[in-house]
């Protein structure tokens, strides 16, 4: 079920992640993700927890989607395809550590209350592309402790 509320902030948790669509910017500018010299884009995850953050850039939104879809191979494959098609890169590597006991690679996570937030955007490649690359889509991380 998708609920759309306009100009209203609502949460049932001390932390909340929201995907924001700015109607004034949506479908105006498409971002990209930088490739390395071999044409490879590496998604290394991140920590999307409690601290207030706003992410409007494609790399952070792609990392969020990669963590959120980590245990679903079909979603991961769609994510890779969308990134490759949009950027023209040769390869996408998802190098995410979800095990906090492994110290070689920084631990990645999404706050437990917000896991699955990006799943509705995996309904189609076009929706996923919009979430990641449309600069009118933002990812807001917040909590009610301020």
N, CA, C and O atoms as a GROMACS GRO file, in nm:
protein
  584
    1UNK      N    1   0.083  -0.117   0.000
    1UNK     CA    2   0.000   0.000   0.000
    1UNK      C    3   0.088   0.124   0.000
    1UNK      O    4   0.186   0.130   0.074
    2UNK      N    5   0.056   0.220  -0.081
    2UNK     CA    6   0.128   0.346  -0.088
    2UNK      C    7   0.036   0.456  -0.038
    2UNK      O    8  -0.076   0.472  -0.086
    3UNK      N    9   0.084   0.533   0.059
    3UNK     CA   10   0.010   0.647   0.109
    3UNK      C   11   0.085   0.772   0.073
    3UNK      O   12   0.205   0.782   0.101
    4UNK      N   13   0.019   0.867   0.013
    4UNK     CA   14   0.082   0.993  -0.025
    4UNK      C   15   0.019   1.103   0.059
    4UNK      O   16  -0.102   1.121   0.058
    5UNK      N   17   0.103   1.175   0.131
    5UNK     CA   18   0.058   1.288   0.211
    5UNK      C   19   0.131   1.411   0.162
    5UNK      O   20   0.252   1.406   0.140
    6UNK      N   21   0.063   1.519   0.145
    6UNK     CA   22   0.123   1.643   0.098
    6UNK      C   23   0.141   1.740   0.214
    6UNK      O   24   0.048   1.766   0.290
    7UNK      N   25   0.264   1.792   0.227
    7UNK     CA   26   0.296   1.895   0.327
    7UNK      C   27   0.271   1.848   0.470
    7UNK      O   28   0.232   1.928   0.555
    8UNK      N   29   0.292   1.719   0.497
    8UNK     CA   30   0.270   1.665   0.631
    8UNK      C   31   0.390   1.580   0.670
    8UNK      O   32   0.436   1.498   0.590
    9UNK      N   33   0.440   1.599   0.792
    9UNK     CA   34   0.544   1.512   0.845
    9UNK      C   35   0.479   1.416   0.943
    9UNK      O   36   0.405   1.459   1.031
   10UNK      N   37   0.506   1.287   0.927
   10UNK     CA   38   0.444   1.188   1.013
   10UNK      C   39   0.539   1.072   1.031
   10UNK      O   40   0.606   1.031   0.936
   11UNK      N   41   0.547   1.019   1.152
   11UNK     CA   42   0.629   0.901   1.176
   11UNK      C   43   0.573   0.825   1.295
   11UNK      O   44   0.509   0.884   1.383
   12UNK      N   45   0.595   0.696   1.298
   12UNK     CA   46   0.555   0.617   1.413
   12UNK      C   47   0.678   0.560   1.483
   12UNK      O   48   0.665   0.466   1.561
   13UNK      N   49   0.792   0.613   1.457
   13UNK     CA   50   0.917   0.564   1.512
   13UNK      C   51   1.003   0.681   1.553
   13UNK      O   52   0.979   0.795   1.513
   14UNK      N   53   1.104   0.651   1.636
   14UNK     CA   54   1.197   0.757   1.672
   14UNK      C   55   1.289   0.791   1.557
   14UNK      O   56   1.353   0.896   1.558
   15UNK      N   57   1.297   0.704   1.459
   15UNK     CA   58   1.373   0.735   1.338
   15UNK      C   59   1.284   0.710   1.218
   15UNK      O   60   1.196   0.624   1.221
   16UNK      N   61   1.308   0.785   1.113
   16UNK     CA   62   1.228   0.766   0.992
   16UNK      C   63   1.309   0.803   0.870
   16UNK      O   64   1.386   0.899   0.872
   17UNK      N   65   1.291   0.726   0.766
   17UNK     CA   66   1.351   0.756   0.637
   17UNK      C   67   1.236   0.782   0.542
   17UNK      O   68   1.135   0.712   0.546
   18UNK      N   69   1.250   0.883   0.459
   18UNK     CA   70   1.144   0.919   0.366
   18UNK      C   71   1.203   0.944   0.229
   18UNK      O   72   1.314   0.996   0.216
   19UNK      N   73   1.130   0.908   0.127
   19UNK     CA   74   1.166   0.945  -0.009
   19UNK      C   75   1.077   1.062  -0.047
   19UNK      O   76   0.954   1.053  -0.042
   20UNK      N   77   1.141   1.170  -0.084
   20UNK     CA   78   1.071   1.294  -0.114
   20UNK      C   79   1.076   1.317  -0.265
   20UNK      O   80   1.180   1.301  -0.328
   21UNK      N   81   0.963   1.355  -0.322
   21UNK     CA   82   0.959   1.393  -0.463
   21UNK      C   83   0.928   1.541  -0.467
   21UNK      O   84   0.819   1.584  -0.431
   22UNK      N   85   1.025   1.619  -0.513
   22UNK     CA   86   1.009   1.763  -0.525
   22UNK      C   87   0.948   1.790  -0.662
   22UNK      O   88   1.018   1.784  -0.763
   23UNK      N   89   0.820   1.819  -0.664
   23UNK     CA   90   0.750   1.841  -0.791
   23UNK      C   91   0.812   1.953  -0.873
   23UNK      O   92   0.800   1.954  -0.996
   24UNK      N   93   0.877   2.048  -0.808
   24UNK     CA   94   0.938   2.159  -0.880
   24UNK      C   95   1.065   2.117  -0.955
   24UNK      O   96   1.102   2.179  -1.054
   25UNK      N   97   1.132   2.011  -0.907
   25UNK     CA   98   1.256   1.966  -0.970
   25UNK      C   99   1.242   1.833  -1.043
   25UNK      O  100   1.325   1.801  -1.127
   26UNK      N  101   1.140   1.757  -1.013
   26UNK     CA  102   1.128   1.622  -1.068
   26UNK      C  103   1.127   1.624  -1.220
   26UNK      O  104   1.065   1.710  -1.283
   27UNK      N  105   1.195   1.528  -1.277
   27UNK     CA  106   1.206   1.510  -1.422
   27UNK      C  107   1.277   1.626  -1.491
   27UNK      O  108   1.266   1.641  -1.613
   28UNK      N  109   1.349   1.707  -1.416
   28UNK     CA  110   1.422   1.819  -1.476
   28UNK      C  111   1.566   1.782  -1.506
   28UNK      O  112   1.613   1.800  -1.618
   29UNK      N  113   1.635   1.730  -1.407
   29UNK     CA  114   1.777   1.701  -1.421
   29UNK      C  115   1.804   1.557  -1.383
   29UNK      O  116   1.756   1.509  -1.281
   30UNK      N  117   1.880   1.489  -1.464
   30UNK     CA  118   1.919   1.354  -1.431
   30UNK      C  119   2.065   1.354  -1.391
   30UNK      O  120   2.151   1.403  -1.464
   31UNK      N  121   2.092   1.298  -1.274
   31UNK     CA  122   2.228   1.288  -1.225
   31UNK      C  123   2.297   1.168  -1.284
   31UNK      O  124   2.242   1.097  -1.368
   32UNK      N  125   2.418   1.145  -1.239
   32UNK     CA  126   2.494   1.029  -1.281
   32UNK      C  127   2.581   0.982  -1.167
   32UNK      O  128   2.584   1.045  -1.062
   33UNK      N  129   2.652   0.873  -1.188
   33UNK     CA  130   2.747   0.820  -1.091
   33UNK      C  131   2.879   0.805  -1.165
   33UNK      O  132   2.885   0.747  -1.273
   34UNK      N  133   2.983   0.858  -1.106
   34UNK     CA  134   3.116   0.853  -1.170
   34UNK      C  135   3.168   0.710  -1.179
   34UNK      O  136   3.153   0.630  -1.086
   35UNK      N  137   3.230   0.680  -1.290
   35UNK     CA  138   3.293   0.550  -1.314
   35UNK      C  139   3.443   0.563  -1.288
   35UNK      O  140   3.499   0.672  -1.297
   36UNK      N  141   3.507   0.451  -1.256
   36UNK     CA  142   3.652   0.456  -1.246
   36UNK      C  143   3.713   0.448  -1.386
   36UNK      O  144   3.639   0.444  -1.485
   37UNK      N  145   3.844   0.445  -1.395
   37UNK     CA  146   3.911   0.448  -1.526
   37UNK      C  147   3.885   0.324  -1.611
   37UNK      O  148   3.914   0.323  -1.730
   38UNK      N  149   3.830   0.218  -1.548
   38UNK     CA  150   3.798   0.096  -1.622
   38UNK      C  151   3.649   0.086  -1.656
   38UNK      O  152   3.602  -0.015  -1.708
   39UNK      N  153   3.574   0.193  -1.627
   39UNK     CA  154   3.431   0.192  -1.654
   39UNK      C  155   3.350   0.119  -1.550
   39UNK      O  156   3.239   0.075  -1.578
   40UNK      N  157   3.404   0.104  -1.429
   40UNK     CA  158   3.338   0.031  -1.321
   40UNK      C  159   3.280   0.129  -1.219
   40UNK      O  160   3.346   0.225  -1.180
   41UNK      N  161   3.158   0.103  -1.178
   41UNK     CA  162   3.096   0.176  -1.068
   41UNK      C  163   3.086   0.079  -0.952
   41UNK      O  164   3.032  -0.031  -0.966
   42UNK      N  165   3.138   0.121  -0.836
   42UNK     CA  166   3.133   0.037  -0.717
   42UNK      C  167   3.038   0.099  -0.616
   42UNK      O  168   3.053   0.215  -0.578
   43UNK      N  169   2.942   0.020  -0.573
   43UNK     CA  170   2.851   0.061  -0.466
   43UNK      C  171   2.904  -0.004  -0.338
   43UNK      O  172   2.908  -0.126  -0.326
   44UNK      N  173   2.942   0.079  -0.243
   44UNK     CA  174   3.005   0.029  -0.120
   44UNK      C  175   2.916   0.045   0.002
   44UNK      O  176   2.962   0.025   0.115
   45UNK      N  177   2.790   0.080  -0.019
   45UNK     CA  178   2.696   0.088   0.093
   45UNK      C  179   2.706   0.218   0.168
   45UNK      O  180   2.735   0.323   0.110
   46UNK      N  181   2.683   0.212   0.295
   46UNK     CA  182   2.685   0.330   0.381
   46UNK      C  183   2.606   0.302   0.507
   46UNK      O  184   2.555   0.192   0.527
   47UNK      N  185   2.596   0.402   0.589
   47UNK     CA  186   2.522   0.390   0.715
   47UNK      C  187   2.408   0.491   0.714
   47UNK      O  188   2.429   0.612   0.722
   48UNK      N  189   2.288   0.438   0.704
   48UNK     CA  190   2.168   0.520   0.695
   48UNK      C  191   2.086   0.494   0.822
   48UNK      O  192   1.995   0.410   0.823
   49UNK      N  193   2.119   0.566   0.926
   49UNK     CA  194   2.059   0.541   1.056
   49UNK      C  195   1.973   0.654   1.105
   49UNK      O  196   1.868   0.682   1.049
   50UNK      N  197   2.019   0.722   1.212
   50UNK     CA  198   1.939   0.820   1.282
   50UNK      C  199   1.971   0.964   1.248
   50UNK      O  200   1.881   1.048   1.247
   51UNK      N  201   2.094   0.995   1.221
   51UNK     CA  202   2.134   1.135   1.204
   51UNK      C  203   2.062   1.202   1.090
   51UNK      O  204   2.035   1.140   0.987
   52UNK      N  205   2.030   1.329   1.108
   52UNK     CA  206   1.959   1.398   1.001
   52UNK      C  207   2.051   1.414   0.880
   52UNK      O  208   2.160   1.470   0.890
   53UNK      N  209   2.006   1.364   0.769
   53UNK     CA  210   2.079   1.375   0.642
   53UNK      C  211   1.978   1.388   0.530
   53UNK      O  212   1.868   1.334   0.536
   54UNK      N  213   2.017   1.460   0.428
   54UNK     CA  214   1.941   1.467   0.304
   54UNK      C  215   2.032   1.420   0.192
   54UNK      O  216   2.145   1.466   0.180
   55UNK      N  217   1.983   1.328   0.111
   55UNK     CA  218   2.060   1.275  -0.002
   55UNK      C  219   1.981   1.301  -0.130
   55UNK      O  220   1.872   1.247  -0.149
   56UNK      N  221   2.037   1.382  -0.216
   56UNK     CA  222   1.976   1.412  -0.345
   56UNK      C  223   2.064   1.360  -0.459
   56UNK      O  224   2.023   1.362  -0.575
   57UNK      N  225   2.183   1.312  -0.425
   57UNK     CA  226   2.278   1.267  -0.527
   57UNK      C  227   2.254   1.120  -0.561
   57UNK      O  228   2.203   1.042  -0.479
   58UNK      N  229   2.290   1.084  -0.682
   58UNK     CA  230   2.264   0.949  -0.734
   58UNK      C  231   2.343   0.841  -0.662
   58UNK      O  232   2.290   0.732  -0.639
   59UNK      N  233   2.468   0.868  -0.625
   59UNK     CA  234   2.550   0.765  -0.561
   59UNK      C  235   2.491   0.722  -0.427
   59UNK      O  236   2.480   0.602  -0.401
   60UNK      N  237   2.454   0.815  -0.342
   60UNK     CA  238   2.398   0.778  -0.212
   60UNK      C  239   2.264   0.708  -0.226
   60UNK      O  240   2.237   0.613  -0.153
   61UNK      N  241   2.180   0.752  -0.319
   61UNK     CA  242   2.051   0.686  -0.339
   61UNK      C  243   2.072   0.544  -0.394
   61UNK      O  244   1.998   0.453  -0.358
   62UNK      N  245   2.171   0.525  -0.481
   62UNK     CA  246   2.201   0.391  -0.533
   62UNK      C  247   2.256   0.302  -0.422
   62UNK      O  248   2.220   0.184  -0.416
   63UNK      N  249   2.341   0.356  -0.336
   63UNK     CA  250   2.392   0.278  -0.223
   63UNK      C  251   2.279   0.237  -0.129
   63UNK      O  252   2.277   0.125  -0.080
   64UNK      N  253   2.186   0.328  -0.104
   64UNK     CA  254   2.070   0.296  -0.019
   64UNK      C  255   1.990   0.182  -0.082
   64UNK      O  256   1.954   0.086  -0.014
   65UNK      N  257   1.962   0.192  -0.211
   65UNK     CA  258   1.886   0.087  -0.280
   65UNK      C  259   1.962  -0.045  -0.280
   65UNK      O  260   1.900  -0.151  -0.269
   66UNK      N  261   2.095  -0.040  -0.291
   66UNK     CA  262   2.175  -0.163  -0.289
   66UNK      C  263   2.168  -0.232  -0.154
   66UNK      O  264   2.156  -0.355  -0.147
   67UNK      N  265   2.173  -0.156  -0.046
   67UNK     CA  266   2.161  -0.215   0.087
   67UNK      C  267   2.020  -0.268   0.107
   67UNK      O  268   2.001  -0.380   0.155
   68UNK      N  269   1.921  -0.189   0.070
   68UNK     CA  270   1.781  -0.224   0.092
   68UNK      C  271   1.739  -0.348   0.013
   68UNK      O  272   1.646  -0.418   0.053
   69UNK      N  273   1.806  -0.375  -0.097
   69UNK     CA  274   1.770  -0.490  -0.181
   69UNK      C  275   1.873  -0.603  -0.173
   69UNK      O  276   1.870  -0.696  -0.254
   70UNK      N  277   1.963  -0.595  -0.077
   70UNK     CA  278   2.078  -0.685  -0.072
   70UNK      C  279   2.041  -0.833  -0.075
   70UNK      O  280   2.110  -0.913  -0.138
   71UNK      N  281   1.934  -0.871  -0.009
   71UNK     CA  282   1.897  -1.013   0.000
   71UNK      C  283   1.801  -1.058  -0.110
   71UNK      O  284   1.743  -1.166  -0.100
   72UNK      N  285   1.784  -0.977  -0.212
   72UNK     CA  286   1.695  -1.014  -0.323
   72UNK      C  287   1.773  -1.005  -0.455
   72UNK      O  288   1.790  -0.896  -0.509
   73UNK      N  289   1.819  -1.118  -0.506
   73UNK     CA  290   1.898  -1.117  -0.630
   73UNK      C  291   1.829  -1.051  -0.748
   73UNK      O  292   1.896  -0.986  -0.829
   74UNK      N  293   1.697  -1.066  -0.762
   74UNK     CA  294   1.627  -1.004  -0.874
   74UNK      C  295   1.630  -0.851  -0.864
   74UNK      O  296   1.648  -0.782  -0.965
   75UNK      N  297   1.614  -0.799  -0.744
   75UNK     CA  298   1.621  -0.655  -0.726
   75UNK      C  299   1.763  -0.604  -0.749
   75UNK      O  300   1.783  -0.499  -0.810
   76UNK      N  301   1.861  -0.679  -0.702
   76UNK     CA  302   2.000  -0.641  -0.722
   76UNK      C  303   2.033  -0.637  -0.872
   76UNK      O  304   2.102  -0.546  -0.919
   77UNK      N  305   1.983  -0.736  -0.947
   77UNK     CA  306   2.008  -0.739  -1.090
   77UNK      C  307   1.942  -0.621  -1.160
   77UNK      O  308   2.001  -0.562  -1.250
   78UNK      N  309   1.820  -0.585  -1.119
   78UNK     CA  310   1.753  -0.470  -1.178
   78UNK      C  311   1.833  -0.343  -1.147
   78UNK      O  312   1.849  -0.257  -1.234
   79UNK      N  313   1.882  -0.330  -1.025
   79UNK     CA  314   1.962  -0.214  -0.987
   79UNK      C  315   2.086  -0.202  -1.075
   79UNK      O  316   2.118  -0.094  -1.124
   80UNK      N  317   2.155  -0.312  -1.094
   80UNK     CA  318   2.275  -0.314  -1.180
   80UNK      C  319   2.240  -0.273  -1.322
   80UNK      O  320   2.309  -0.192  -1.383
   81UNK      N  321   2.133  -0.330  -1.376
   81UNK     CA  322   2.092  -0.299  -1.513
   81UNK      C  323   2.056  -0.151  -1.530
   81UNK      O  324   2.095  -0.088  -1.628
   82UNK      N  325   1.982  -0.096  -1.434
   82UNK     CA  326   1.942   0.044  -1.442
   82UNK      C  327   2.065   0.134  -1.441
   82UNK      O  328   2.073   0.229  -1.519
   83UNK      N  329   2.158   0.106  -1.353
   83UNK     CA  330   2.280   0.189  -1.345
   83UNK      C  331   2.362   0.176  -1.472
   83UNK      O  332   2.411   0.277  -1.524
   84UNK      N  333   2.378   0.055  -1.523
   84UNK     CA  334   2.456   0.036  -1.645
   84UNK      C  335   2.390   0.104  -1.764
   84UNK      O  336   2.458   0.169  -1.844
   85UNK      N  337   2.259   0.092  -1.777
   85UNK     CA  338   2.189   0.153  -1.890
   85UNK      C  339   2.196   0.305  -1.885
   85UNK      O  340   2.213   0.370  -1.988
   86UNK      N  341   2.183   0.362  -1.765
   86UNK     CA  342   2.183   0.508  -1.754
   86UNK      C  343   2.322   0.569  -1.768
   86UNK      O  344   2.338   0.674  -1.830
   87UNK      N  345   2.422   0.504  -1.709
   87UNK     CA  346   2.557   0.563  -1.707
   87UNK      C  347   2.644   0.517  -1.824
   87UNK      O  348   2.741   0.584  -1.858
   88UNK      N  349   2.609   0.403  -1.884
   88UNK     CA  350   2.694   0.348  -1.989
   88UNK      C  351   2.819   0.281  -1.936
   88UNK      O  352   2.912   0.255  -2.012
   89UNK      N  353   2.823   0.254  -1.806
   89UNK     CA  354   2.942   0.191  -1.747
   89UNK      C  355   2.955   0.046  -1.794
   89UNK      O  356   2.859  -0.014  -1.842
   90UNK      N  357   3.074  -0.008  -1.780
   90UNK     CA  358   3.101  -0.145  -1.823
   90UNK      C  359   3.056  -0.247  -1.720
   90UNK      O  360   3.021  -0.360  -1.755
   91UNK      N  361   3.057  -0.207  -1.592
   91UNK     CA  362   3.028  -0.303  -1.485
   91UNK      C  363   2.986  -0.229  -1.359
   91UNK      O  364   3.034  -0.118  -1.332
   92UNK      N  365   2.897  -0.290  -1.282
   92UNK     CA  366   2.860  -0.240  -1.150
   92UNK      C  367   2.897  -0.347  -1.049
   92UNK      O  368   2.856  -0.463  -1.061
   93UNK      N  369   2.975  -0.308  -0.948
   93UNK     CA  370   3.015  -0.398  -0.841
   93UNK      C  371   2.944  -0.355  -0.714
   93UNK      O  372   2.949  -0.238  -0.676
   94UNK      N  373   2.878  -0.450  -0.649
   94UNK     CA  374   2.815  -0.422  -0.520
   94UNK      C  375   2.902  -0.486  -0.414
   94UNK      O  376   2.904  -0.609  -0.399
   95UNK      N  377   2.974  -0.404  -0.339
   95UNK     CA  378   3.070  -0.450  -0.238
   95UNK      C  379   3.026  -0.395  -0.103
   95UNK      O  380   3.081  -0.298  -0.052
   96UNK      N  381   2.924  -0.461  -0.046
   96UNK     CA  382   2.862  -0.414   0.077
   96UNK      C  383   2.884  -0.516   0.188
   96UNK      O  384   2.864  -0.636   0.168
   97UNK      N  385   2.927  -0.468   0.303
   97UNK     CA  386   2.944  -0.551   0.421
   97UNK      C  387   2.828  -0.526   0.516
   97UNK      O  388   2.814  -0.416   0.569
   98UNK      N  389   2.745  -0.627   0.538
   98UNK     CA  390   2.634  -0.615   0.632
   98UNK      C  391   2.665  -0.681   0.765
   98UNK      O  392   2.580  -0.683   0.855
   99UNK      N  393   2.784  -0.734   0.779
   99UNK     CA  394   2.826  -0.802   0.901
   99UNK      C  395   2.912  -0.708   0.984
   99UNK      O  396   3.026  -0.682   0.949
  100UNK      N  397   2.859  -0.657   1.094
  100UNK     CA  398   2.930  -0.559   1.175
  100UNK      C  399   3.055  -0.616   1.242
  100UNK      O  400   3.137  -0.539   1.291
  101UNK      N  401   3.071  -0.749   1.244
  101UNK     CA  402   3.189  -0.807   1.308
  101UNK      C  403   3.310  -0.814   1.214
  101UNK      O  404   3.421  -0.843   1.259
  102UNK      N  405   3.290  -0.787   1.086
  102UNK     CA  406   3.400  -0.787   0.990
  102UNK      C  407   3.456  -0.646   0.983
  102UNK      O  408   3.385  -0.552   0.949
  103UNK      N  409   3.584  -0.631   1.015
  103UNK     CA  410   3.641  -0.496   1.023
  103UNK      C  411   3.713  -0.452   0.897
  103UNK      O  412   3.752  -0.335   0.887
  104UNK      N  413   3.732  -0.541   0.799
  104UNK     CA  414   3.806  -0.504   0.677
  104UNK      C  415   3.729  -0.404   0.590
  104UNK      O  416   3.790  -0.319   0.526
  105UNK      N  417   3.599  -0.414   0.589
  105UNK     CA  418   3.515  -0.330   0.506
  105UNK      C  419   3.412  -0.263   0.598
  105UNK      O  420   3.349  -0.333   0.677
  106UNK      N  421   3.394  -0.131   0.592
  106UNK     CA  422   3.300  -0.065   0.682
  106UNK      C  423   3.160  -0.128   0.677
  106UNK      O  424   3.112  -0.166   0.570
  107UNK      N  425   3.099  -0.137   0.791
  107UNK     CA  426   2.966  -0.196   0.809
  107UNK      C  427   2.859  -0.104   0.749
  107UNK      O  428   2.857   0.016   0.776
  108UNK      N  429   2.769  -0.161   0.668
  108UNK     CA  430   2.659  -0.087   0.607
  108UNK      C  431   2.527  -0.130   0.668
  108UNK      O  432   2.509  -0.247   0.703
  109UNK      N  433   2.435  -0.034   0.682
  109UNK     CA  434   2.304  -0.068   0.735
  109UNK      C  435   2.202   0.040   0.701
  109UNK      O  436   2.236   0.154   0.669
  110UNK      N  437   2.076  -0.001   0.710
  110UNK     CA  438   1.962   0.089   0.707
  110UNK      C  439   1.888   0.065   0.838
  110UNK      O  440   1.868  -0.050   0.878
  111UNK      N  441   1.849   0.172   0.906
  111UNK     CA  442   1.777   0.161   1.032
  111UNK      C  443   1.663   0.061   1.019
  111UNK      O  444   1.591   0.059   0.919
  112UNK      N  445   1.647  -0.024   1.121
  112UNK     CA  446   1.550  -0.132   1.116
  112UNK      C  447   1.407  -0.086   1.089
  112UNK      O  448   1.330  -0.162   1.030
  113UNK      N  449   1.370   0.034   1.129
  113UNK     CA  450   1.235   0.083   1.106
  113UNK      C  451   1.211   0.123   0.960
  113UNK      O  452   1.096   0.137   0.918
  114UNK      N  453   1.318   0.142   0.885
  114UNK     CA  454   1.304   0.194   0.749
  114UNK      C  455   1.342   0.095   0.640
  114UNK      O  456   1.335   0.128   0.522
  115UNK      N  457   1.382  -0.026   0.677
  115UNK     CA  458   1.415  -0.126   0.576
  115UNK      C  459   1.295  -0.150   0.485
  115UNK      O  460   1.181  -0.157   0.531
  116UNK      N  461   1.322  -0.161   0.357
  116UNK     CA  462   1.216  -0.186   0.259
  116UNK      C  463   1.158  -0.060   0.198
  116UNK      O  464   1.072  -0.067   0.110
  117UNK      N  465   1.204   0.057   0.243
  117UNK     CA  466   1.151   0.184   0.193
  117UNK      C  467   1.163   0.196   0.042
  117UNK      O  468   1.071   0.245  -0.024
  118UNK      N  469   1.275   0.152  -0.014
  118UNK     CA  470   1.297   0.170  -0.157
  118UNK      C  471   1.230   0.062  -0.242
  118UNK      O  472   1.231   0.073  -0.365
  119UNK      N  473   1.173  -0.040  -0.181
  119UNK     CA  474   1.122  -0.154  -0.258
  119UNK      C  475   1.015  -0.116  -0.359
  119UNK      O  476   1.007  -0.178  -0.465
  120UNK      N  477   0.933  -0.016  -0.330
  120UNK     CA  478   0.828   0.021  -0.426
  120UNK      C  479   0.889   0.073  -0.556
  120UNK      O  480   0.824   0.068  -0.660
  121UNK      N  481   1.010   0.124  -0.551
  121UNK     CA  482   1.075   0.176  -0.672
  121UNK      C  483   1.134   0.065  -0.758
  121UNK      O  484   1.177   0.091  -0.870
  122UNK      N  485   1.137  -0.057  -0.707
  122UNK     CA  486   1.181  -0.171  -0.785
  122UNK      C  487   1.066  -0.232  -0.865
  122UNK      O  488   1.083  -0.339  -0.925
  123UNK      N  489   0.951  -0.168  -0.868
  123UNK     CA  490   0.836  -0.217  -0.945
  123UNK      C  491   0.864  -0.212  -1.095
  123UNK      O  492   0.809  -0.291  -1.172
  124UNK      N  493   0.950  -0.118  -1.137
  124UNK     CA  494   0.989  -0.110  -1.278
  124UNK      C  495   1.125  -0.042  -1.288
  124UNK      O  496   1.168   0.029  -1.197
  125UNK      N  497   1.191  -0.064  -1.398
  125UNK     CA  498   1.320   0.002  -1.422
  125UNK      C  499   1.305   0.153  -1.427
  125UNK      O  500   1.392   0.227  -1.380
  126UNK      N  501   1.195   0.200  -1.484
  126UNK     CA  502   1.174   0.344  -1.496
  126UNK      C  503   1.159   0.410  -1.358
  126UNK      O  504   1.214   0.517  -1.334
  127UNK      N  505   1.084   0.345  -1.269
  127UNK     CA  506   1.070   0.399  -1.133
  127UNK      C  507   1.203   0.399  -1.059
  127UNK      O  508   1.237   0.496  -0.991
  128UNK      N  509   1.278   0.291  -1.072
  128UNK     CA  510   1.407   0.282  -1.004
  128UNK      C  511   1.504   0.386  -1.059
  128UNK      O  512   1.579   0.449  -0.984
  129UNK      N  513   1.503   0.404  -1.190
  129UNK     CA  514   1.587   0.506  -1.252
  129UNK      C  515   1.549   0.645  -1.200
  129UNK      O  516   1.638   0.726  -1.171
  130UNK      N  517   1.421   0.673  -1.187
  130UNK     CA  518   1.377   0.802  -1.134
  130UNK      C  519   1.426   0.822  -0.992
  130UNK      O  520   1.479   0.928  -0.959
  131UNK      N  521   1.408   0.721  -0.906
  131UNK     CA  522   1.452   0.733  -0.767
  131UNK      C  523   1.601   0.764  -0.758
  131UNK      O  524   1.642   0.851  -0.682
  132UNK      N  525   1.682   0.693  -0.835
  132UNK     CA  526   1.827   0.709  -0.825
  132UNK      C  527   1.877   0.834  -0.898
  132UNK      O  528   1.956   0.910  -0.842
  133UNK      N  529   1.833   0.855  -1.020
  133UNK     CA  530   1.897   0.957  -1.104
  133UNK      C  531   1.821   1.089  -1.117
  133UNK      O  532   1.881   1.189  -1.156
  134UNK      N  533   1.692   1.092  -1.086
  134UNK     CA  534   1.617   1.216  -1.096
  134UNK      C  535   1.651   1.303  -0.975
  134UNK      O  536   1.630   1.261  -0.861
  135UNK      N  537   1.703   1.423  -0.998
  135UNK     CA  538   1.744   1.511  -0.889
  135UNK      C  539   1.625   1.567  -0.811
  135UNK      O  540   1.644   1.633  -0.709
  136UNK      N  541   1.504   1.542  -0.857
  136UNK     CA  542   1.386   1.583  -0.783
  136UNK      C  543   1.346   1.482  -0.676
  136UNK      O  544   1.257   1.510  -0.596
  137UNK      N  545   1.410   1.365  -0.675
  137UNK     CA  546   1.383   1.264  -0.573
  137UNK      C  547   1.493   1.274  -0.467
  137UNK      O  548   1.612   1.272  -0.500
  138UNK      N  549   1.452   1.284  -0.343
  138UNK     CA  550   1.548   1.290  -0.234
  138UNK      C  551   1.521   1.184  -0.131
  138UNK      O  552   1.410   1.132  -0.122
  139UNK      N  553   1.623   1.150  -0.055
  139UNK     CA  554   1.614   1.055   0.054
  139UNK      C  555   1.645   1.131   0.182
  139UNK      O  556   1.755   1.186   0.196
  140UNK      N  557   1.551   1.136   0.274
  140UNK     CA  558   1.566   1.211   0.397
  140UNK      C  559   1.576   1.113   0.513
  140UNK      O  560   1.490   1.027   0.530
  141UNK      N  561   1.682   1.125   0.593
  141UNK     CA  562   1.704   1.044   0.712
  141UNK      C  563   1.682   1.135   0.831
  141UNK      O  564   1.742   1.243   0.838
  142UNK      N  565   1.598   1.095   0.926
  142UNK     CA  566   1.568   1.185   1.038
  142UNK      C  567   1.530   1.104   1.161
  142UNK      O  568   1.510   0.982   1.153
  143UNK      N  569   1.520   1.172   1.274
  143UNK     CA  570   1.470   1.114   1.397
  143UNK      C  571   1.401   1.222   1.477
  143UNK      O  572   1.413   1.341   1.446
  144UNK      N  573   1.330   1.181   1.581
  144UNK     CA  574   1.256   1.280   1.660
  144UNK      C  575   1.328   1.319   1.789
  144UNK      O  576   1.265   1.364   1.884
  145UNK      N  577   1.459   1.302   1.791
  145UNK     CA  578   1.536   1.332   1.912
  145UNK      C  579   1.600   1.470   1.909
  145UNK      O  580   1.684   1.498   1.995
  146UNK      N  581   1.565   1.557   1.815
  146UNK     CA  582   1.623   1.691   1.819
  146UNK      C  583   1.524   1.790   1.872
  146UNK      O  584   1.555   1.908   1.883
   0.00000   0.00000   0.00000
